[in-house]
């Protein structure tokens, strides 16, 4: 893919883009930023909820249909005034409008990065929006199995471990969101997904051995899909396998690539500044060089699944043996029997 360099100093970029924005307000922009694309998606949902077509809304606003279309695709740098007029003409309530206006201010800053806002349809909304339109997602996860690959039981154990005081409804909601998001892997014409998962993430015990066994089996089955590639980064590679924190690089057919960095608690950081994104793209050859190939990775995960299965069976056998011993002792006590003292010396 071609690199993008607008020849603008990063420190001066916001002022430069502010001038540029006001000079092209009535025109489209060549590269729609991630923030403006997301803003356009929010506006389109407001219009569709109101039951209006793009042409009908354009007539209400006195705009051309092309203007509405460019706003919704993110190719028009919409101002907060534009957003207010758009949403009001859709009959939106103030409680619906205010978060979108706040996000429009974020988009106007044109800084090349922004925090996804948990107030707008949940903390994963930004990620899901961009992920669904990406042509290729490349994901590196060094700590836990990635959300798109998780089973419900694994996800539940992870959510309750991170937030032990969370109520059951919120746990169920978080797990449901992850499972719904997972459907992107099963679409009729799916995008490509490449997962680089560190061995540490596969060996980290989340939940019971049975949970881990089922999770790793699911991982192996998902990796068998034609559009999914699983590459395990082995611990044996030593310092060469220490490549920083998790990231999600997304490549698009019509837009510049972008990166999503997840925040443990709420939301995440969206980065589409070409300079910042380039540093993540430069990690790709290193990851590809150090990781096991696809066949080796599936075999490694299947071997771990077998280990967890044997561990689960041993634990069940130990529990059954303890239960039988306790039952035998209770029966002896009921019959009036007295257990002999344990001898000090054999």
C-alpha positions as CSV (number, residue, x, y, z in Angstrom):
1,X,0.0,0.0,0.0
2,X,1.2,3.5,-0.7
3,X,2.3,5.7,2.2
4,X,0.7,9.1,2.7
5,X,2.6,12.2,3.4
6,X,1.0,15.6,3.1
7,X,4.2,17.5,3.8
8,X,2.8,19.1,6.9
9,X,4.6,19.4,10.2
10,X,2.7,17.4,12.9
11,X,3.0,20.3,15.4
12,X,1.3,22.7,13.0
13,X,-1.2,20.2,11.5
14,X,-4.3,21.2,13.4
15,X,-4.0,24.9,12.4
16,X,-3.3,23.9,8.8
17,X,-6.2,21.5,8.6
18,X,-8.5,24.1,10.3
19,X,-7.7,26.5,7.4
20,X,-8.1,23.8,4.9
21,X,-11.5,22.7,6.4
22,X,-13.0,26.2,6.1
23,X,-11.7,26.6,2.5
24,X,-13.5,23.4,1.3
25,X,-16.7,23.4,3.4
26,X,-18.8,23.1,0.3
27,X,-16.7,20.4,-1.4
28,X,-15.8,16.8,-0.7
29,X,-12.5,15.6,0.7
30,X,-10.2,13.1,-0.9
31,X,-9.5,11.0,2.2
32,X,-12.4,10.9,4.6
33,X,-10.9,10.7,8.2
34,X,-12.0,8.0,10.5
35,X,-13.7,10.5,12.8
36,X,-15.8,12.0,9.9
37,X,-16.7,8.6,8.7
38,X,-17.9,7.6,12.1
39,X,-19.8,10.9,12.4
40,X,-21.4,10.2,9.1
41,X,-22.6,6.8,10.3
42,X,-24.2,8.4,13.4
43,X,-26.0,10.9,11.2
44,X,-27.3,8.2,8.8
45,X,-28.7,6.2,11.7
46,X,-30.6,9.3,12.9
47,X,-32.1,9.9,9.5
48,X,-33.0,6.2,9.1
49,X,-34.6,6.2,12.5
50,X,-36.7,9.2,11.4
51,X,-37.9,7.3,8.3
52,X,-36.5,9.8,5.9
53,X,-34.7,9.2,2.6
54,X,-31.6,11.2,1.8
55,X,-33.5,13.2,-0.9
56,X,-36.3,14.0,1.5
57,X,-33.9,15.3,4.2
58,X,-32.1,17.4,1.6
59,X,-35.3,19.1,0.6
60,X,-36.1,19.9,4.3
61,X,-32.6,21.4,4.7
62,X,-32.5,23.2,1.4
63,X,-29.3,21.3,0.5
64,X,-28.4,19.2,-2.5
65,X,-28.8,15.4,-2.1
66,X,-25.1,15.1,-2.8
67,X,-24.3,17.2,0.3
68,X,-26.3,14.8,2.5
69,X,-24.6,11.9,0.9
70,X,-21.1,13.3,1.4
71,X,-21.9,14.1,5.1
72,X,-23.0,10.5,5.7
73,X,-19.9,9.0,3.9
74,X,-17.6,11.3,5.8
75,X,-16.3,13.0,2.7
76,X,-17.7,16.4,3.6
77,X,-16.0,18.1,6.7
78,X,-19.3,18.8,8.5
79,X,-19.3,21.6,11.1
80,X,-21.3,21.5,14.4
81,X,-23.8,23.8,12.8
82,X,-24.3,21.4,10.0
83,X,-24.8,18.5,12.4
84,X,-27.3,20.5,14.5
85,X,-29.4,21.4,11.5
86,X,-29.2,17.9,10.1
87,X,-30.4,16.2,13.4
88,X,-33.1,18.8,14.1
89,X,-34.6,18.4,10.7
90,X,-34.8,14.6,11.5
91,X,-36.8,15.4,14.6
92,X,-34.1,14.1,17.0
93,X,-34.4,14.9,20.7
94,X,-31.8,16.9,22.5
95,X,-30.6,13.9,24.4
96,X,-29.8,12.2,21.1
97,X,-28.3,15.4,19.5
98,X,-25.9,16.5,22.2
99,X,-23.5,13.4,22.1
100,X,-23.4,13.7,18.3
101,X,-22.6,17.4,18.4
102,X,-19.9,16.7,20.9
103,X,-18.4,14.1,18.6
104,X,-18.6,16.6,15.7
105,X,-16.3,18.9,17.7
106,X,-13.8,16.0,18.0
107,X,-14.0,15.4,14.2
108,X,-13.4,19.1,13.6
109,X,-10.1,19.1,15.5
110,X,-8.6,16.9,12.7
111,X,-5.8,15.7,15.0
112,X,-5.4,12.2,13.5
113,X,-6.5,10.4,16.6
114,X,-9.5,10.5,19.1
115,X,-10.9,8.5,21.9
116,X,-14.1,6.5,21.1
117,X,-16.9,7.8,23.3
118,X,-18.7,5.3,25.5
119,X,-21.7,7.7,25.7
120,X,-22.6,7.0,22.1
121,X,-24.0,3.5,21.7
122,X,-21.4,1.9,24.0
123,X,-17.7,1.8,24.2
124,X,-17.2,-0.6,21.3
125,X,-19.3,1.4,18.8
126,X,-16.3,3.1,17.1
127,X,-14.4,-0.2,16.7
128,X,-17.5,-2.0,15.4
129,X,-18.2,0.7,12.9
130,X,-14.8,0.8,11.3
131,X,-14.2,-2.9,11.7
132,X,-17.3,-3.7,9.6
133,X,-16.1,-1.7,6.7
134,X,-12.4,-2.8,6.7
135,X,-11.0,-4.9,3.9
136,X,-8.3,-6.5,6.0
137,X,-7.9,-6.5,9.8
138,X,-4.5,-7.4,11.3
139,X,-4.6,-7.9,15.0
140,X,-1.8,-8.4,17.6
141,X,-2.8,-9.7,21.0
142,X,-0.1,-10.5,23.6
143,X,-2.2,-11.0,26.8
144,X,-5.6,-12.6,26.2
145,X,-7.4,-14.3,23.3
146,X,-8.9,-11.6,21.1
147,X,-12.6,-10.6,21.5
148,X,-13.5,-11.8,18.0
149,X,-12.2,-15.3,18.8
150,X,-13.7,-15.6,22.3
151,X,-16.3,-18.2,23.4
152,X,-19.2,-16.9,25.7
153,X,-17.7,-18.7,28.8
154,X,-14.2,-17.3,28.2
155,X,-15.6,-13.8,27.7
156,X,-17.8,-14.0,30.8
157,X,-14.8,-15.2,33.0
158,X,-12.7,-12.3,31.6
159,X,-15.3,-9.6,32.2
160,X,-16.0,-10.7,35.8
161,X,-12.3,-10.9,36.5
162,X,-11.6,-7.3,35.3
163,X,-14.8,-5.9,37.0
164,X,-15.7,-8.2,39.9
165,X,-18.4,-5.9,41.2
166,X,-20.3,-5.7,37.9
167,X,-24.0,-6.8,38.0
168,X,-25.3,-9.8,36.1
169,X,-27.2,-7.8,33.6
170,X,-24.1,-5.8,32.5
171,X,-22.1,-9.0,32.4
172,X,-24.7,-10.6,30.1
173,X,-24.8,-7.4,28.0
174,X,-21.0,-7.4,27.6
175,X,-20.9,-11.0,26.6
176,X,-23.8,-10.6,24.2
177,X,-22.0,-7.6,22.5
178,X,-18.9,-9.7,22.0
179,X,-20.8,-12.6,20.5
180,X,-22.8,-10.3,18.1
181,X,-19.5,-8.6,17.1
182,X,-18.1,-12.1,16.3
183,X,-20.7,-12.5,13.5
184,X,-18.4,-10.4,11.2
185,X,-16.3,-13.6,10.7
186,X,-19.3,-15.4,9.3
187,X,-20.6,-12.9,6.7
188,X,-21.3,-14.2,3.2
189,X,-18.5,-12.1,1.7
190,X,-16.2,-11.6,4.7
191,X,-13.1,-9.4,5.0
192,X,-9.7,-11.0,5.7
193,X,-8.5,-11.3,9.3
194,X,-5.0,-12.0,10.4
195,X,-4.5,-12.7,14.1
196,X,-1.1,-12.7,15.7
197,X,-1.7,-14.2,19.2
198,X,1.2,-14.5,21.7
199,X,1.7,-17.8,23.4
200,X,1.3,-16.1,26.7
201,X,-2.3,-15.3,25.8
202,X,-3.0,-19.0,24.9
203,X,-1.5,-20.3,28.2
204,X,-3.1,-17.7,30.5
205,X,-5.8,-19.6,32.3
206,X,-9.1,-17.8,32.1
207,X,-11.9,-19.6,33.9
208,X,-11.7,-23.3,34.4
209,X,-9.7,-25.9,32.4
210,X,-12.9,-26.8,30.6
211,X,-13.4,-23.2,29.6
212,X,-9.9,-23.1,28.2
213,X,-10.3,-26.4,26.4
214,X,-13.4,-25.2,24.6
215,X,-11.9,-21.8,23.9
216,X,-8.8,-23.3,22.2
217,X,-10.9,-25.7,20.2
218,X,-13.0,-22.8,19.0
219,X,-9.8,-21.0,18.1
220,X,-8.6,-23.9,16.0
221,X,-12.0,-24.3,14.2
222,X,-12.1,-20.5,13.5
223,X,-8.6,-20.6,12.1
224,X,-9.6,-23.2,9.6
225,X,-11.8,-20.6,7.8
226,X,-10.4,-19.5,4.4
227,X,-10.4,-15.8,5.3
228,X,-8.9,-16.2,8.8
229,X,-5.2,-16.6,9.5
230,X,-4.0,-17.5,13.0
231,X,-0.3,-17.0,13.7
232,X,1.0,-17.9,17.2
233,X,4.0,-15.8,18.4
234,X,6.1,-18.3,20.5
235,X,7.7,-17.5,23.8
236,X,10.7,-19.4,22.6
237,X,11.5,-16.4,20.4
238,X,12.6,-14.5,23.5
239,X,13.0,-10.8,23.3
240,X,12.1,-10.9,19.6
241,X,8.5,-11.8,20.6
242,X,8.2,-8.7,22.8
243,X,6.6,-6.3,20.4
244,X,4.6,-4.0,22.7
245,X,0.9,-3.9,23.5
246,X,-2.2,-5.1,21.6
247,X,-3.3,-3.3,18.5
248,X,-5.8,-3.7,15.7
249,X,-4.7,-2.4,12.3
250,X,-7.5,-2.0,9.7
251,X,-6.9,-1.5,6.0
252,X,-9.6,-0.2,3.7
253,X,-10.2,-0.2,0.0
254,X,-11.2,3.5,-0.2
255,X,-9.6,5.0,2.9
256,X,-6.3,5.2,4.6
257,X,-5.4,2.5,7.1
258,X,-6.1,3.2,10.8
259,X,-5.3,1.6,14.2
260,X,-7.5,0.9,17.2
261,X,-5.9,0.6,20.7
262,X,-8.2,-0.8,23.3
263,X,-8.6,0.8,26.7
264,X,-9.1,-1.8,29.5
265,X,-12.1,0.1,31.0
266,X,-14.0,2.1,28.4
267,X,-13.6,2.8,24.8
268,X,-10.4,3.0,22.9
269,X,-8.0,5.2,20.9
270,X,-8.6,5.6,17.1
271,X,-5.5,6.6,15.2
272,X,-5.6,7.5,11.5
273,X,-2.6,9.9,11.3
274,X,-0.4,8.4,8.5
275,X,2.8,8.9,10.5
276,X,1.5,7.2,13.6
277,X,-0.1,4.4,11.7
278,X,3.1,3.8,9.8
279,X,4.9,2.7,13.0
280,X,2.4,-0.1,13.5
281,X,2.5,-1.2,9.9
282,X,6.3,-1.5,10.2
283,X,5.8,-4.1,12.9
284,X,4.1,-6.5,10.4
285,X,7.3,-7.9,8.9
286,X,8.7,-8.5,12.4
287,X,5.6,-10.3,13.5
288,X,5.4,-12.4,10.4
289,X,9.1,-13.3,10.8
290,X,8.9,-14.5,14.4
291,X,5.4,-16.1,14.4
292,X,4.7,-19.8,13.6
293,X,3.1,-20.5,10.3
294,X,-0.6,-21.2,10.0
295,X,-0.3,-25.0,10.1
296,X,2.1,-24.9,13.1
297,X,-0.2,-22.4,14.9
298,X,-3.3,-24.5,14.6
299,X,-1.3,-27.6,15.7
300,X,0.1,-25.7,18.7
301,X,-3.4,-24.4,19.8
302,X,-4.9,-27.9,19.4
303,X,-2.1,-29.4,21.6
304,X,-2.8,-26.8,24.3
305,X,-6.5,-27.7,24.1
306,X,-5.7,-31.3,24.7
307,X,-3.5,-30.4,27.7
308,X,-6.4,-28.4,29.2
309,X,-8.8,-31.3,28.6
310,X,-6.5,-33.8,30.4
311,X,-6.1,-31.2,33.2
312,X,-9.9,-30.9,33.4
313,X,-10.3,-34.7,33.6
314,X,-7.7,-35.0,36.4
315,X,-9.4,-32.3,38.4
316,X,-12.8,-34.0,38.0
317,X,-11.2,-37.3,39.0
318,X,-9.6,-35.7,42.1
319,X,-12.9,-34.1,43.1
320,X,-14.8,-37.4,42.7
321,X,-12.2,-39.2,44.9
322,X,-12.5,-36.5,47.6
323,X,-16.3,-36.7,47.5
324,X,-16.2,-40.5,47.8
325,X,-13.8,-40.3,50.8
326,X,-16.0,-37.7,52.5
327,X,-19.1,-39.8,51.9
328,X,-17.4,-42.9,53.3
329,X,-16.4,-41.1,56.5
330,X,-19.9,-39.7,56.9
331,X,-21.4,-43.2,56.6
332,X,-19.0,-44.5,59.2
333,X,-19.9,-41.8,61.6
334,X,-23.6,-42.5,61.1
335,X,-23.0,-46.1,62.0
336,X,-21.3,-45.1,65.2
337,X,-17.9,-46.0,64.0
338,X,-14.8,-44.2,65.2
339,X,-12.0,-43.4,62.9
340,X,-8.7,-44.8,64.2
341,X,-6.1,-42.1,65.0
342,X,-3.5,-41.5,62.4
343,X,-0.3,-43.1,63.5
344,X,2.7,-40.9,64.0
345,X,5.1,-43.6,62.9
346,X,4.4,-46.3,60.3
